[in-house]
Amino acid sequence: MTAIYKRELSSYFNSMIGYVFVAVLIFFTGLYFMAYNLYNGLPQFSYTLYSLMSILLFAIPLLTMKSMAEERHSRTDQLLLTSPVTLTGVVLGKYFAMVTIFLIPVALMAFCPLIIAMNGEARLLSDYASLFAFFLMGCVFLAIGMFLSSLTESQIIAAVSTFAVLLILYLWDSLTGFLPSALGDLLSAFSFTQTFNNFVQYSVFDLGGLVLYLSLAGLFVFLTIQGMQKRRWS
């Protein structure tokens, strides 16, 4: 798994995708941070994170589209399927490489609450809890994108399908509002963004929501492994 992880991590920066992904998130972090926290004087960095969630809809597909689709397109996936490394190690190596790249801008974001604290009132505990929820939510998005990338050999299809699924999750609460009340109330219980809203808007440490994020990330990583396992024996 370590060899796969190092190879994937270097490939993202050799192809500039890693640099573009980090640059996009840092740019919009600075933009929203200046608008909300420095210009308007809001003490909560979590509002910046809430706005960044929409940016993830575009940034995550950029990072995940090549994770599996490129291997299928170039037929190098056959080498992975027959390599001595387990499929679990292959998938986890690829996944952790993407998580590492995502962790770079998240780590830089961790300085923002400290900047707020140096210039006045700050809510560090709430902000860092929100940042942790933001990171876990991104990990779920990465797992979804990797799974969808494993279903096709086209990076464009992988990116578009990932964006579509993430957009549905992002708009889930609004979409369920158009349904009949009984059905809408039932589906609203599966709101993906409610956990993040609990941290940002209500300053509630939603432990159950964090478990949900971890479970969903694990589920889609597992589905990716099972899909590759099926292809190995087909």
KEKE-3310 file (N, C-alpha, C; in steps of 0.2 Angstrom, whole numbers, plus 5000, padded with zeros to 4 digits):
npx = (5004:5010:5019:5010:5003:5013:5016:5004:5003:5014:5011:5000:5005:5015:5007:5001:4988:4987:4993:4984:4972:4975:4978:4966:4957:4964:4964:4950:4947:4955:4948:4934:4937:4942:4931:4921:4926:4937:4933:4919:4920:4915:4916:4917:4925:4919:4909:4915:4920:4908:4904:4914:4910:4902:4912:4919:4912:4916:4930:4933:4929:4939:4950:4947:4944:4954:4958:4954:4949:4959:4968:4960:4958:4971:4974:4982:4977:4976:4988:4988:4978:4983:4994:5006:5001:4987:4970:4963:4974:4978:4967:4966:4978:4977:4966:4971:4981:4974:4967:4978:4982:4971:4971:4981:4977:4967:4975:4982:4971:4968:4975:4968:4957:4966:4971:4960:4958:4969:4966:4954:4938:4936:4930:4937:4936:4923:4926:4937:4931:4921:4930:4936:4924:4922:4933:4931:4919:4924:4932:4922:4917:4928:4929:4917:4919:4930:4924:4915:4924:4929:4920:4921:4930:4932:4938:4931:4918:4918:4921:4910:4899:4903:4902:4888:4882:4887:4882:4868:4868:4872:4861:4851:4842:4834:4829:4821:4811:4802:4794:4780:4774:4775:4784:4794:4798:4803:4814:4822:4828:4839:4848:4863:4871:4866:4873:4885:4879:4875:4887:4891:4881:4874:4883:4884:4891:4891:4891:4886:4884:4897:4901:4893:4898:4911:4907:4901:4911:4919:4911:4910:4923:4924:4915:4921:4933:4926:4921:4932:4937:4927:4930:4942:4939:4931)
npy = (4994:5006:5009:5011:5022:5032:5033:5038:5050:5057:5057:5066:5078:5079:5080:5092:5093:5091:5103:5113:5110:5112:5126:5131:5129:5136:5149:5152:5151:5161:5172:5171:5171:5184:5192:5188:5187:5196:5208:5210:5207:5195:5183:5170:5157:5147:5150:5154:5141:5135:5142:5137:5124:5123:5126:5114:5105:5107:5106:5093:5083:5086:5081:5068:5062:5055:5045:5031:5030:5033:5023:5012:5017:5018:5005:5000:4995:4982:4978:4981:4973:4961:4962:4959:4966:4968:4971:4979:4986:4993:5001:5008:5015:5024:5031:5037:5045:5055:5060:5065:5076:5084:5087:5096:5110:5110:5110:5122:5131:5130:5140:5151:5153:5156:5168:5176:5176:5183:5196:5199:5194:5176:5160:5147:5133:5129:5133:5124:5112:5113:5113:5101:5093:5098:5093:5079:5078:5081:5070:5060:5065:5063:5049:5045:5051:5043:5030:5032:5035:5023:5016:5019:5022:5035:5050:5062:5059:5053:5064:5073:5065:5063:5077:5079:5070:5075:5087:5084:5079:5091:5099:5093:5095:5106:5100:5090:5097:5100:5089:5079:5081:5070:5061:5070:5073:5061:5058:5069:5066:5059:5069:5075:5086:5091:5088:5095:5108:5108:5110:5122:5132:5130:5127:5114:5099:5086:5071:5059:5063:5064:5051:5046:5052:5045:5032:5033:5036:5025:5015:5018:5017:5003:4999:5002:4994:4981:4982:4982:4970:4962:4964:4958:4945:4943)
npz = (5000:5003:4993:4982:4988:4988:4975:4969:4976:4971:4958:4957:4959:4949:4938:4940:4945:4959:4963:4958:4964:4978:4977:4972:4983:4993:4988:4988:5001:5007:5001:5006:5019:5021:5017:5026:5039:5041:5035:5038:5051:5058:5071:5069:5061:5055:5046:5035:5031:5028:5017:5008:5006:4994:4985:4985:4978:4965:4966:4971:4961:4952:4958:4960:4948:4940:4948:4947:4934:4925:4926:4920:4907:4902:4903:4913:4924:4924:4928:4941:4946:4945:4953:4967:4978:4988:4983:4992:4998:4987:4984:4996:4996:4985:4989:5002:4997:4990:5001:5008:5000:5001:5014:5015:5011:5021:5033:5032:5033:5047:5053:5052:5062:5073:5068:5069:5083:5087:5084:5091:5097:5097:5093:5096:5099:5094:5080:5077:5078:5068:5058:5058:5055:5042:5036:5037:5030:5017:5015:5014:5002:4993:4994:4987:4975:4970:4970:4959:4949:4947:4940:4927:4912:4907:4911:4911:4912:4924:4932:4929:4934:4947:4951:4949:4959:4971:4970:4972:4985:4991:4989:4995:5006:5001:4989:4995:5000:4990:4989:4994:5010:5020:5013:5011:5024:5028:5019:5022:5034:5030:5027:5021:5024:5035:5047:5046:5046:5059:5066:5061:5061:5073:5083:5088:5094:5084:5087:5082:5069:5064:5065:5055:5044:5044:5042:5029:5021:5023:5018:5004:5000:5002:4993:4981:4982:4981:4968:4960:4964:4958:4945:4944:4944:4933)
capx = (5000:5014:5021:5004:5002:5019:5016:4999:5004:5018:5008:4995:5009:5018:5002:4998:4981:4987:4994:4978:4967:4977:4978:4959:4954:4967:4962:4943:4947:4957:4943:4929:4940:4943:4925:4917:4930:4941:4930:4913:4921:4912:4921:4916:4928:4915:4905:4920:4920:4901:4904:4919:4907:4900:4918:4921:4908:4920:4937:4934:4929:4945:4955:4946:4942:4959:4960:4953:4947:4965:4970:4956:4959:4977:4974:4987:4973:4977:4994:4986:4973:4987:5000:5006:4998:4980:4966:4962:4980:4978:4962:4967:4984:4975:4962:4975:4985:4969:4966:4984:4982:4965:4973:4986:4973:4964:4980:4983:4965:4969:4978:4963:4954:4971:4972:4954:4959:4974:4963:4948:4935:4936:4927:4941:4933:4918:4929:4941:4926:4919:4935:4936:4918:4923:4938:4928:4914:4928:4934:4917:4916:4933:4927:4912:4922:4934:4920:4912:4929:4931:4915:4921:4937:4933:4939:4926:4912:4920:4921:4903:4895:4904:4899:4881:4880:4889:4877:4862:4869:4872:4854:4846:4837:4830:4825:4815:4806:4797:4791:4774:4776:4777:4789:4799:4801:4806:4820:4826:4831:4845:4852:4870:4873:4864:4878:4889:4876:4875:4893:4892:4876:4871:4889:4883:4896:4886:4895:4882:4885:4904:4901:4889:4903:4916:4904:4900:4918:4921:4906:4912:4930:4923:4912:4927:4936:4922:4920:4939:4937:4923:4933:4948:4937:4927)
capy = (5000:5012:5011:5014:5029:5037:5034:5042:5056:5061:5058:5072:5084:5079:5082:5099:5093:5093:5110:5117:5108:5116:5133:5133:5129:5141:5155:5154:5152:5168:5176:5171:5173:5191:5195:5187:5188:5202:5214:5211:5206:5189:5180:5162:5155:5141:5153:5153:5134:5134:5144:5133:5118:5124:5125:5107:5102:5108:5104:5086:5080:5088:5077:5061:5059:5051:5040:5025:5030:5034:5016:5008:5020:5016:4997:4998:4992:4975:4976:4982:4968:4955:4963:4956:4971:4967:4976:4984:4990:4997:5006:5013:5019:5029:5035:5041:5050:5060:5063:5069:5082:5088:5089:5102:5116:5110:5112:5129:5134:5129:5146:5156:5155:5160:5175:5180:5177:5188:5202:5201:5188:5170:5154:5142:5126:5128:5133:5118:5106:5114:5112:5093:5091:5099:5088:5072:5078:5081:5063:5057:5067:5059:5041:5045:5052:5037:5025:5034:5035:5016:5013:5021:5024:5042:5055:5067:5056:5052:5071:5075:5061:5065:5083:5078:5066:5079:5093:5082:5079:5098:5102:5088:5098:5110:5095:5086:5102:5100:5083:5079:5082:5064:5059:5075:5073:5055:5059:5074:5063:5057:5075:5074:5093:5093:5087:5101:5114:5108:5113:5129:5137:5129:5126:5108:5094:5081:5065:5054:5065:5062:5043:5045:5053:5040:5026:5033:5036:5018:5012:5019:5014:4996:4997:5002:4987:4976:4983:4980:4962:4959:4964:4954:4938:4943)
capz = (5000:5004:4986:4979:4990:4986:4967:4968:4978:4967:4951:4957:4959:4943:4933:4942:4948:4966:4964:4956:4969:4984:4975:4972:4990:4997:4985:4990:5008:5008:4999:5010:5026:5021:5017:5032:5046:5042:5033:5041:5058:5061:5075:5068:5055:5052:5041:5029:5029:5025:5010:5005:5004:4987:4981:4985:4973:4959:4967:4972:4955:4949:4961:4960:4941:4937:4953:4944:4927:4921:4926:4916:4901:4900:4904:4918:4930:4924:4932:4948:4948:4946:4957:4973:4982:4989:4981:4998:4998:4981:4984:5001:4994:4981:4993:5007:4993:4989:5008:5010:4996:5004:5021:5015:5013:5028:5038:5032:5036:5054:5056:5052:5069:5077:5066:5072:5090:5088:5082:5094:5099:5093:5096:5094:5100:5089:5074:5075:5078:5062:5053:5058:5052:5035:5033:5036:5024:5011:5015:5011:4995:4990:4993:4982:4968:4969:4968:4953:4944:4946:4936:4920:4910:4905:4917:4910:4914:4931:4935:4929:4938:4954:4953:4950:4965:4976:4970:4974:4992:4993:4988:4997:5010:4996:4985:4999:5002:4985:4989:4999:5017:5023:5010:5012:5031:5028:5016:5026:5039:5027:5025:5022:5026:5042:5052:5045:5048:5066:5069:5059:5063:5080:5087:5091:5092:5082:5086:5077:5062:5062:5064:5049:5039:5044:5039:5022:5018:5023:5013:4997:4999:5002:4986:4976:4982:4979:4961:4958:4965:4953:4938:4944:4942:4927)
cpx = (5004:5017:5016:5003:5007:5018:5010:5000:5009:5015:5003:4999:5013:5013:4999:4992:4982:4988:4988:4973:4968:4976:4970:4956:4957:4965:4955:4943:4949:4951:4937:4931:4940:4936:4921:4920:4934:4937:4923:4914:4918:4917:4921:4919:4923:4910:4909:4920:4913:4901:4909:4916:4905:4907:4921:4918:4912:4927:4937:4933:4936:4950:4954:4945:4947:4961:4960:4952:4953:4968:4967:4957:4966:4979:4980:4983:4974:4983:4992:4982:4978:4994:5000:5002:4990:4976:4964:4968:4980:4973:4964:4973:4982:4971:4966:4979:4980:4968:4972:4984:4976:4967:4978:4982:4970:4969:4981:4977:4965:4972:4973:4960:4960:4972:4966:4955:4964:4971:4956:4945:4935:4933:4931:4939:4928:4921:4933:4936:4923:4924:4936:4930:4919:4928:4935:4923:4918:4930:4929:4916:4922:4932:4922:4915:4926:4930:4917:4917:4931:4926:4916:4929:4938:4933:4934:4920:4912:4919:4914:4899:4896:4901:4891:4879:4882:4884:4870:4862:4869:4865:4849:4840:4832:4826:4819:4810:4800:4793:4785:4777:4779:4783:4795:4802:4805:4813:4825:4830:4838:4849:4859:4873:4871:4869:4883:4886:4875:4881:4893:4887:4873:4877:4887:4888:4892:4891:4892:4884:4892:4905:4898:4894:4909:4913:4903:4906:4920:4917:4908:4919:4928:4919:4917:4931:4932:4921:4927:4939:4933:4926:4939:4945:4933:4931)
cpy = (5006:5014:5014:5021:5034:5038:5039:5049:5060:5062:5064:5078:5085:5081:5089:5099:5094:5100:5115:5116:5112:5123:5135:5134:5135:5148:5157:5154:5159:5173:5177:5173:5181:5195:5194:5189:5194:5208:5215:5209:5200:5185:5172:5161:5150:5144:5153:5146:5132:5136:5140:5126:5118:5123:5118:5103:5102:5105:5097:5082:5080:5083:5070:5058:5055:5045:5033:5025:5030:5027:5012:5011:5018:5008:4995:4995:4985:4973:4977:4976:4961:4956:4960:4960:4969:4973:4981:4988:4995:5003:5011:5017:5025:5034:5040:5046:5056:5064:5067:5076:5086:5090:5095:5108:5116:5112:5119:5133:5134:5136:5152:5158:5158:5167:5179:5181:5182:5195:5204:5194:5182:5165:5148:5135:5125:5128:5127:5112:5107:5112:5104:5090:5092:5094:5081:5072:5078:5074:5059:5058:5063:5052:5041:5046:5046:5032:5026:5033:5028:5013:5015:5022:5031:5046:5060:5065:5055:5059:5073:5071:5062:5072:5083:5075:5071:5085:5090:5081:5086:5101:5098:5091:5102:5105:5092:5091:5103:5094:5083:5078:5076:5061:5063:5074:5066:5055:5064:5071:5060:5063:5074:5080:5095:5093:5093:5107:5114:5111:5120:5134:5136:5128:5119:5103:5088:5075:5060:5056:5063:5055:5042:5046:5048:5034:5027:5033:5028:5014:5012:5017:5006:4994:4998:4996:4982:4976:4981:4972:4959:4959:4960:4947:4937:4942)
cpz = (5000:4997:4982:4981:4988:4978:4966:4970:4974:4960:4951:4956:4952:4937:4935:4945:4955:4967:4963:4962:4976:4983:4975:4979:4994:4995:4988:4998:5010:5006:5004:5017:5026:5021:5023:5039:5046:5040:5037:5049:5061:5064:5073:5061:5051:5046:5034:5026:5026:5018:5005:5003:4997:4983:4980:4980:4966:4960:4968:4966:4951:4951:4960:4953:4938:4942:4950:4937:4923:4920:4921:4908:4898:4900:4909:4924:4930:4928:4939:4950:4948:4950:4964:4979:4982:4986:4986:4998:4993:4982:4990:5000:4990:4985:4998:5003:4992:4996:5010:5007:4999:5011:5021:5015:5019:5034:5038:5034:5044:5057:5056:5058:5073:5075:5069:5079:5091:5087:5086:5097:5094:5097:5093:5094:5095:5081:5072:5075:5071:5056:5052:5054:5044:5032:5032:5031:5018:5010:5012:5003:4990:4989:4988:4975:4966:4966:4961:4947:4943:4942:4929:4918:4907:4911:4917:4913:4922:4935:4935:4934:4945:4956:4954:4956:4971:4976:4973:4982:4995:4994:4991:5001:5006:4992:4989:5000:4996:4985:4994:5006:5020:5020:5011:5019:5032:5025:5019:5031:5037:5025:5027:5025:5033:5047:5052:5048:5056:5069:5067:5062:5070:5085:5091:5089:5091:5081:5082:5070:5060:5061:5057:5043:5038:5040:5032:5018:5018:5018:5006:4995:4998:4995:4981:4976:4980:4971:4958:4958:4960:4946:4938:4942:4936:4921)
residu = (MET:THR:ALA:ILE:TYR:LYS:ARG:GLU:LEU:SER:SER:TYR:PHE:ASN:SER:MET:ILE:GLY:TYR:VAL:PHE:VAL:ALA:VAL:LEU:ILE:PHE:PHE:THR:GLY:LEU:TYR:PHE:MET:ALA:TYR:ASN:LEU:TYR:ASN:GLY:LEU:PRO:GLN:PHE:SER:TYR:THR:LEU:TYR:SER:LEU:MET:SER:ILE:LEU:LEU:PHE:ALA:ILE:PRO:LEU:LEU:THR:MET:LYS:SER:MET:ALA:GLU:GLU:ARG:HIS:SER:ARG:THR:ASP:GLN:LEU:LEU:LEU:THR:SER:PRO:VAL:THR:LEU:THR:GLY:VAL:VAL:LEU:GLY:LYS:TYR:PHE:ALA:MET:VAL:THR:ILE:PHE:LEU:ILE:PRO:VAL:ALA:LEU:MET:ALA:PHE:CYS:PRO:LEU:ILE:ILE:ALA:MET:ASN:GLY:GLU:ALA:ARG:LEU:LEU:SER:ASP:TYR:ALA:SER:LEU:PHE:ALA:PHE:PHE:LEU:MET:GLY:CYS:VAL:PHE:LEU:ALA:ILE:GLY:MET:PHE:LEU:SER:SER:LEU:THR:GLU:SER:GLN:ILE:ILE:ALA:ALA:VAL:SER:THR:PHE:ALA:VAL:LEU:LEU:ILE:LEU:TYR:LEU:TRP:ASP:SER:LEU:THR:GLY:PHE:LEU:PRO:SER:ALA:LEU:GLY:ASP:LEU:LEU:SER:ALA:PHE:SER:PHE:THR:GLN:THR:PHE:ASN:ASN:PHE:VAL:GLN:TYR:SER:VAL:PHE:ASP:LEU:GLY:GLY:LEU:VAL:LEU:TYR:LEU:SER:LEU:ALA:GLY:LEU:PHE:VAL:PHE:LEU:THR:ILE:GLN:GLY:MET:GLN:LYS:ARG:ARG:TRP:SER)
# end
